[in-house]
Amino acid sequence: MNKKLLFVYNPKAGKALIKNKLADILDVFAGAGYEITVAPTRRQGDAVEAVAGRRREYDLVVCSGGDGTLDEVVTGMIRSGFRTPIGYIPAGSTNDFGGSLSLPKNMVQAAEVIVEGRDFPCDIGSFSDSDGEDVFVYIAAFGIFTDVSYETAQDMKNVLGHMAYLLEGMKRLSSIRSYHVKVSWEENEVEDDFVFGMVTNSTSVGGFKNITGKNVQMDDGVFEVTLIKSPRNPVELNNIMVSLLNRDIDTNSIYSFRTAELTLESEEPLAWTLDGENGGSHTKTTIRNVCKGIDIRVGNPPSK
C-alpha cells in the first residue's frame, strides 16, 4: 500500500512562485511512492484546521509557504495530539527557519530533501498566559518592529523581501516607545524599560544571520533571549542596532542569555508576534522550550 502524504500550501506566499512549481513538487512526492492529499489555504487558520483534523494514517505532513504557514502546521500538529514528521518547502519572504535548517531555496530540491532526508527532532516554543496556550516554531517577540510583519502589505513583502520589514520599521523610529517589563528566568530577574525583546530558536531573524547569537543549536532545549533597553537618544539607538547586527553585545544596552523558560510581566498589555503572526496582547506570559517537540525532515542535521 502506498504511503500517504498531506500537502498543505499557501498559494500566495512569497512571490506566489509555487504555482509554477506545483506539478514538479507533486511529481517528486508521487515518484517516492506517496499517495498525496493536497490542501491549499485560502485564509488564516486553514493550515491549522487541515493538520489538526488529519487522519492518523498520514506518514508525512508537508507544507509550503512562509514561516507563518509552518507555524500553523505545527500548531495543528500539537492540537491533533499525535506526531507525524513535517516536511517544509520554504516559499515566504524571509524564511528564517528554513535557512536555520539549511533547507534548499529551490522548491523542487526542497521536495527531494523531504522524500530522501531524515527526521530532525527540533525544539519549539510554548507561549501561555491565563487564557490558554499557543505554540511557536522559532520566535516570540515584542516591541519595535514586531507588528511590522503582519501590517506590511503582502505585495510589498514580495517585492522587497526582508527589506520591507526594515523600511516599514524605519518609519517608526521617531515615535519609538518603551515598555516596562519584569523578566524572570531560573534564579534571575530584571526589571527595566525595553523597546524590543525576542525569544528565539533560529540562526536568523528578518533575514539577518547570527542576530540571535552564536553557536545556536535547534535541539538543545534552550532559547536565545535578547532584550534591548530603551535608548536615550538616536545615537544610542544606532549603536544598539549596530551592536545587535554584529552580535557584539553592549551589556549596558542589551540583555542576552539562554534559558529553557522565562516569564514576562508588564502593567500594560504587550503586543506579541509569534513567527511573524499576531500573537495577541498580554500582561503576563510564560514562554517554555519544548525540547525536540516536533520532527522536521532535513537533508543534513543542522550544524552544531
C-alpha positions as CSV (number, residue, x, y, z in Angstrom):
1,M,0.0,0.0,0.0
2,N,1.2,3.5,-0.9
3,K,2.5,5.8,1.8
4,K,0.2,8.8,2.5
5,L,1.2,12.4,2.4
6,L,-0.8,15.5,3.3
7,F,0.5,18.6,1.4
8,V,-0.7,22.0,2.7
9,Y,0.5,25.0,0.8
10,N,-0.1,28.8,0.7
11,P,-0.6,29.8,-2.9
12,K,0.1,33.5,-2.1
13,A,3.2,33.1,-0.1
14,G,6.3,35.0,-1.2
15,K,6.1,35.8,-4.9
16,A,3.5,33.0,-5.4
17,L,6.2,31.1,-7.3
18,I,4.7,27.7,-6.2
19,K,2.1,27.9,-8.9
20,N,4.8,27.3,-11.4
21,K,6.4,24.5,-9.4
22,L,3.4,22.7,-8.1
23,A,3.4,19.9,-10.7
24,D,7.1,19.2,-10.3
25,I,6.8,19.1,-6.5
26,L,3.9,16.7,-6.7
27,D,5.8,14.6,-9.2
28,V,8.7,14.2,-6.6
29,F,6.2,13.0,-4.0
30,A,4.4,10.6,-6.3
31,G,7.8,9.3,-7.6
32,A,8.7,8.4,-4.0
33,G,5.5,6.3,-3.7
34,Y,3.3,8.7,-1.8
35,E,-0.5,9.0,-2.2
36,I,-1.0,12.7,-1.9
37,T,-3.8,14.8,-0.5
38,V,-3.5,18.4,-1.5
39,A,-4.9,21.2,0.7
40,P,-4.3,24.8,-0.5
41,T,-5.0,27.5,2.1
42,R,-7.4,30.4,1.4
43,R,-7.4,32.2,4.7
44,Q,-5.6,32.4,8.1
45,G,-6.2,29.2,10.1
46,D,-6.8,26.9,7.2
47,A,-3.5,25.1,7.7
48,V,-4.2,24.6,11.4
49,E,-7.5,23.0,10.6
50,A,-6.1,20.8,7.8
51,V,-3.4,19.4,10.0
52,A,-5.3,19.2,13.3
53,G,-8.1,17.3,11.6
54,R,-6.0,14.9,9.5
55,R,-6.2,11.1,9.8
56,R,-3.6,9.1,11.7
57,E,-2.8,7.2,8.5
58,Y,-0.7,10.0,7.0
59,D,3.0,9.1,7.1
60,L,4.2,12.7,6.3
61,V,2.8,16.2,6.5
62,V,4.4,18.7,4.1
63,C,3.8,22.4,4.0
64,S,4.9,25.2,1.6
65,G,4.6,28.8,2.4
66,G,6.3,31.3,4.7
67,D,7.2,30.8,8.4
68,G,3.6,31.7,9.3
69,T,2.3,28.8,7.3
70,L,4.8,26.5,9.1
71,D,3.6,27.9,12.4
72,E,0.0,27.0,11.6
73,V,1.0,23.5,10.6
74,V,3.0,23.0,13.8
75,T,0.1,24.4,15.8
76,G,-2.3,21.9,14.1
77,M,0.2,19.1,14.8
78,I,0.2,19.8,18.5
79,R,-3.6,20.2,18.7
80,S,-4.0,16.8,17.0
81,G,-2.4,15.0,19.8
82,F,-0.3,12.7,17.6
83,R,3.0,13.3,16.0
84,T,3.9,13.0,12.3
85,P,7.1,14.1,10.6
86,I,6.8,17.5,8.9
87,G,8.4,18.5,5.6
88,Y,8.9,22.1,4.8
89,I,9.2,23.8,1.4
90,P,10.1,27.5,2.2
91,A,8.2,29.9,0.0
92,G,7.9,33.1,2.0
93,S,9.7,36.4,2.0
94,T,12.5,35.7,4.6
95,N,12.2,32.0,5.6
96,D,14.3,32.4,8.7
97,F,13.5,28.9,10.0
98,G,14.2,27.2,6.7
99,G,17.5,28.9,6.5
100,S,18.4,27.8,10.0
101,L,17.8,24.2,8.9
102,S,19.8,24.7,5.7
103,L,16.7,23.7,3.6
104,P,17.1,24.4,-0.2
105,K,15.6,27.6,-1.5
106,N,14.8,25.8,-4.7
107,M,11.3,24.3,-4.2
108,V,11.8,21.1,-6.1
109,Q,15.1,20.4,-4.4
110,A,13.4,21.0,-1.0
111,A,10.8,18.4,-2.0
112,E,13.6,16.0,-2.8
113,V,15.1,16.6,0.6
114,I,11.7,15.7,2.1
115,V,11.5,12.3,0.5
116,E,15.2,11.5,0.8
117,G,16.1,13.1,4.1
118,R,16.0,12.3,7.7
119,D,13.8,13.4,10.6
120,F,15.4,16.0,12.9
121,P,13.8,16.4,16.4
122,C,13.6,20.2,16.7
123,D,12.7,22.4,19.7
124,I,9.5,24.6,19.6
125,G,8.1,27.1,22.0
126,S,5.1,27.1,24.3
127,F,3.6,30.6,24.9
128,S,1.0,30.7,27.6
129,D,-1.0,33.1,29.8
130,S,-4.1,32.9,32.0
131,D,-6.3,32.5,28.9
132,G,-4.5,29.5,27.4
133,E,-1.5,28.3,25.5
134,D,-0.2,28.8,22.0
135,V,2.9,27.4,20.2
136,F,5.6,29.0,18.0
137,V,8.3,27.5,15.9
138,Y,11.2,29.9,16.2
139,I,10.5,33.3,17.5
140,A,8.3,35.2,20.0
141,A,8.9,38.9,20.1
142,F,7.5,42.2,21.4
143,G,8.2,45.9,20.9
144,I,9.5,47.9,17.9
145,F,9.2,46.2,14.5
146,T,7.2,43.2,15.9
147,D,3.9,44.3,14.4
148,V,5.5,45.2,11.1
149,S,5.4,41.7,9.7
150,Y,1.7,41.4,9.8
151,E,1.0,45.0,8.9
152,T,3.3,45.2,5.9
153,A,1.3,44.6,2.7
154,Q,2.0,41.2,1.0
155,D,2.8,42.9,-2.3
156,M,5.5,44.9,-0.5
157,K,6.9,41.8,1.1
158,N,7.0,40.1,-2.3
159,V,9.0,42.9,-4.0
160,L,11.4,43.8,-1.2
161,G,11.8,40.7,0.9
162,H,13.1,41.3,4.3
163,M,13.9,44.9,3.4
164,A,10.2,45.6,3.6
165,Y,10.3,45.0,7.3
166,L,13.1,47.4,7.8
167,L,11.6,50.1,5.6
168,E,8.3,49.9,7.4
169,G,10.1,49.9,10.8
170,M,12.3,52.8,10.0
171,K,9.1,55.0,9.6
172,R,8.5,54.5,13.3
173,L,11.9,55.5,14.8
174,S,10.6,58.9,15.5
175,S,7.8,57.5,17.6
176,I,9.7,54.6,19.3
177,R,8.2,53.7,22.6
178,S,9.4,51.5,25.5
179,Y,7.7,49.0,27.8
180,H,8.3,48.5,31.5
181,V,8.7,44.7,31.9
182,K,9.8,42.4,34.6
183,V,11.6,39.3,33.2
184,S,12.2,36.2,35.4
185,W,14.2,33.1,34.4
186,E,15.9,30.4,36.5
187,E,17.3,32.3,39.6
188,N,17.4,35.6,37.8
189,E,15.2,38.7,37.5
190,V,15.5,42.0,35.7
191,E,13.0,44.9,35.5
192,D,13.6,47.7,33.1
193,D,12.3,49.7,30.1
194,F,12.6,47.8,26.9
195,V,12.0,48.8,23.3
196,F,12.3,45.2,21.9
197,G,12.6,41.7,23.1
198,M,12.8,38.3,21.3
199,V,12.9,34.7,22.4
200,T,14.3,32.7,19.6
201,N,15.3,29.3,18.3
202,S,16.8,30.3,15.0
203,T,20.1,31.4,13.4
204,S,18.5,34.4,11.7
205,V,15.6,36.8,12.2
206,G,14.3,39.1,9.4
207,G,16.9,37.6,7.0
208,F,19.8,38.6,9.2
209,K,22.1,35.8,10.2
210,N,23.6,35.4,13.6
211,I,21.5,38.2,15.1
212,T,20.1,35.8,17.7
213,G,23.5,34.7,19.0
214,K,26.5,32.5,18.3
215,N,26.5,28.7,18.3
216,V,22.8,28.4,18.2
217,Q,21.5,24.8,18.3
218,M,18.0,23.9,17.3
219,D,17.6,20.9,19.6
220,D,19.4,21.9,22.9
221,G,16.3,22.6,24.9
222,V,17.0,26.3,25.5
223,F,16.1,29.6,23.8
224,E,18.3,32.6,22.9
225,V,16.8,35.6,24.6
226,T,17.6,39.2,23.6
227,L,16.2,42.3,25.4
228,I,17.0,45.8,24.2
229,K,16.8,48.6,26.8
230,S,15.3,51.9,25.9
231,P,17.8,54.2,24.2
232,R,18.3,57.7,25.5
233,N,18.9,59.3,22.1
234,P,19.1,58.5,18.4
235,V,22.9,57.9,18.5
236,E,22.5,55.4,21.3
237,L,19.7,53.6,19.3
238,N,22.0,53.4,16.3
239,N,24.8,52.0,18.4
240,I,22.4,49.4,19.8
241,M,21.4,48.3,16.3
242,V,25.0,48.0,15.2
243,S,25.8,46.0,18.3
244,L,22.9,43.7,17.6
245,L,23.7,43.2,13.9
246,N,27.4,42.5,14.7
247,R,26.4,40.5,17.8
248,D,29.0,42.5,19.7
249,I,26.7,42.8,22.7
250,D,26.9,46.0,24.8
251,T,25.6,44.8,28.2
252,N,24.7,48.3,29.2
253,S,22.1,48.4,26.5
254,I,21.2,44.7,25.8
255,Y,20.4,41.7,28.0
256,S,21.4,38.5,26.3
257,F,21.0,35.0,27.8
258,R,19.9,31.4,27.2
259,T,17.2,29.7,29.2
260,A,14.6,26.9,28.9
261,E,11.8,29.0,30.4
262,L,11.0,32.6,31.3
263,T,8.1,34.8,32.5
264,L,7.5,38.4,31.4
265,E,5.2,40.7,33.3
266,S,4.1,44.2,32.4
267,E,1.4,46.6,33.8
268,E,0.1,47.4,30.3
269,P,-0.6,44.7,27.7
270,L,2.4,43.8,25.5
271,A,1.6,43.1,21.8
272,W,3.5,39.9,20.7
273,T,4.3,38.4,17.4
274,L,4.7,34.6,17.1
275,D,6.6,33.5,14.0
276,G,5.7,36.8,12.3
277,E,2.0,36.5,13.0
278,N,-0.1,38.4,15.5
279,G,0.3,36.7,18.9
280,G,-2.1,39.0,20.8
281,S,-1.6,41.3,23.8
282,H,-0.7,40.1,27.2
283,T,0.3,41.4,30.7
284,K,1.9,38.2,31.8
285,T,3.3,35.4,29.7
286,T,5.3,32.3,30.3
287,I,7.5,31.0,27.5
288,R,8.8,27.5,27.7
289,N,11.1,25.5,25.4
290,V,9.5,22.2,24.3
291,C,12.7,20.2,23.7
292,K,12.6,18.2,20.5
293,G,8.9,18.8,20.3
294,I,8.5,18.2,16.5
295,D,10.2,16.2,13.8
296,I,11.3,18.2,10.7
297,R,12.6,16.5,7.6
298,V,16.1,17.8,6.7
299,G,18.9,16.8,4.3
300,N,21.7,17.1,6.9
301,P,21.4,17.8,10.6
302,P,21.9,21.5,11.4
303,S,25.5,22.2,12.3
304,K,26.4,22.2,15.9
